[in-house]
């Protein structure tokens, strides 16, 4: 169960319905990626299970509330409640709540995560991060006061999603980046690899993700993406977590699967509320 909570902390920033302005408004600059304020709800169910930690059933819900613009920055509140059931351990519940603020230029991040496991609180994570040309500097208040630096080109969650949308638009098939999102104990920078499929313009099929089959989103271009997270290191490595989803041109994610290795959980989008586009392009931000 603790492994599930740690994986959930990694996946939530990636589930941001980020990207260009809402589907009914044209971008200010061709090819520019703007982030849309929204609220998305995903209902969870068991996708597959096997191996030494197989489970019999899974249920729950992910709720994402994202607000902001390039001038004020972006605030995201997420909650993931997951119930796993097995004949050996019975039902176990993880309730994870995550709040972040990221500056519009993708250089600063404030993050806080609290987790309940079967109703009992686990250690909270609370801190800040700053990205520069030399790498990233992180200051933690919880689980204990600490500071550390990591060298290299590191990106924050919303900047990561912007780059992923840009890569998909440009026809790239892979994107490899180092990402810090404050997940787990707030001390880890992850290597990520996104494999991007061919663009699709036909509406989503099947019973899942009904909000993506209506209105402007029904005909919006999207790409199948497989985004894997790795611990930093050299050579061939097994992903510690993989997110599979359809990435829409405005950043919305559908056909969601959370792959934890021994089991996978499907996310069915049941509601998507998009706010009208009232944000300014970055060029209009005043000092």
C-alpha positions, -999 to 999 in steps of 0.1 A, spaced: 0 0 0 28 24 8 42 17 -27 8 27 -41 8 60 -22 43 69 -35 33 61 -70 2 82 -67 23 112 -56 43 108 -89 12 104 -111 -9 133 -99 13 161 -114 13 143 -147 -25 142 -148 -28 180 -151 -52 189 -179 -26 213 -192 -17 227 -225 -31 253 -249 -59 276 -242 -94 260 -240 -105 242 -272 -129 271 -281 -102 298 -282 -72 301 -306 -37 303 -292 -22 338 -291 9 326 -310 8 296 -334 24 266 -317 23 282 -282 12 261 -253 -11 278 -228 -25 262 -197 -63 261 -192 -81 264 -158 -102 233 -153 -116 206 -130 -113 169 -140 -127 138 -123 -116 102 -130 -133 71 -116 -108 43 -109 -111 5 -116 -88 -25 -119 -72 -28 -153 -49 -58 -148 -32 -77 -120 -5 -103 -116 28 -111 -100 36 -114 -63 15 -85 -53 -16 -92 -73 -49 -77 -62 -85 -88 -67 -102 -54 -71 -96 -17 -72 -118 14 -70 -115 51 -62 -114 85 -77 -90 112 -88 -100 149 -87 -78 176 -102 -85 213 -98 -61 235 -118 -62 274 -119 -39 301 -132 -21 319 -160 14 327 -172 14 360 -152 1 348 -118 15 312 -120 -5 280 -116 -22 264 -86 -32 228 -86 -51 208 -60 -54 171 -64 -69 142 -45 -66 105 -51 -86 80 -31 -78 44 -40 -92 12 -24 -74 -20 -31 -89 -54 -22 -72 -88 -20 -80 -121 -4 -49 -120 17 -50 -85 30 -86 -74 27 -95 -39 17 -69 -11 21 -75 26 14 -50 53 4 -62 89 5 -36 113 -10 -40 151 -12 -15 172 -31 -13 210 -35 13 228 -57 20 263 -70 43 267 -100 55 300 -113 44 309 -149 80 306 -161 84 271 -147 113 281 -124 98 278 -89 76 252 -72 58 251 -39 45 216 -29 27 199 -1 14 164 1 -6 146 29 -15 109 29 -39 88 50 -34 50 49 -65 32 62 -74 65 80 -40 68 97 -18 98 86 16 92 70 45 116 70 36 148 51 59 164 25 62 202 24 88 222 5 99 246 -23 121 241 -53 139 266 -76 153 257 -111 183 275 -125 209 269 -153 230 250 -127 202 226 -117 176 225 -90 177 236 -53 151 221 -29 143 233 6 121 210 28 101 218 59 86 182 62 91 153 67 122 171 82 140 203 75 166 198 48 181 212 17 197 196 -13 208 204 -49 208 183 -81 227 193 -112 216 192 -148 186 204 -168 156 196 -145 120 206 -153 89 211 -131 55 195 -137 37 221 -158 68 229 -178 72 191 -184 36 189 -198 41 220 -220 72 204 -235 53 171 -240 25 189 -259 51 208 -280 70 175 -288 37 158 -299 28 187 -321 62 186 -337 59 149 -346 86 137 -321 82 101 -311 101 103 -278 109 129 -252 134 123 -223 136 148 -194 146 150 -158 116 159 -137 111 171 -101 75 172 -88 80 170 -50 66 135 -48 76 106 -26 97 121 2 104 153 -18 141 144 -24 140 127 -58 146 138 -93 133 113 -118 144 104 -153 114 102 -176 108 88 -210 77 96 -231 69 75 -261 45 94 -284 23 77 -310 8 91 -342 -17 119 -341 -54 109 -340 -82 132 -350 -112 109 -348 -133 111 -316 -125 87 -287 -142 53 -289 -155 29 -263 -174 35 -231 -148 55 -213 -142 93 -211 -177 106 -222 -167 143 -217 -141 138 -244 -167 128 -269 -187 159 -268 -182 195 -282 -149 208 -293 -129 180 -277 -146 153 -298 -126 164 -329 -95 177 -312 -61 161 -323 -46 138 -297 -17 114 -293 -13 81 -274 15 86 -248 34 61 -226 53 81 -199 77 61 -177 95 72 -146 129 58 -136 153 63 -107 183 82 -118 212 61 -130 230 46 -160 222 16 -182 190 -3 -188 165 2 -160 129 -10 -152 104 18 -148 92 24 -112 59 37 -126 43 42 -160 14 64 -170 -4 56 -203 -29 81 -217 -42 100 -247 -28 135 -247 -52 160 -263 -38 192 -280 -51 213 -251 -34 191 -226 -64 171 -214 -56 134 -207 -80 105 -216 -78 67 -219 -58 68 -186 -40 38 -172 -18 39 -140 7 10 -143 23 2 -109 40 -30 -122 22 -57 -103 -12 -42 -112 -27 -15 -133 -56 9 -126 -78 24 -153 -91 60 -149 -124 68 -166 -130 106 -170 -166 112 -158 -165 150 -156 -145 179 -172 -152 215 -164 -132 240 -185 -133 278 -177 -136 303 -205 -103 316 -217 -95 349 -199 -58 346 -194 -31 368 -210 -3 355 -232 31 356 -215 42 386 -236 14 406 -219 27 400 -184 41 431 -167 72 430 -144 
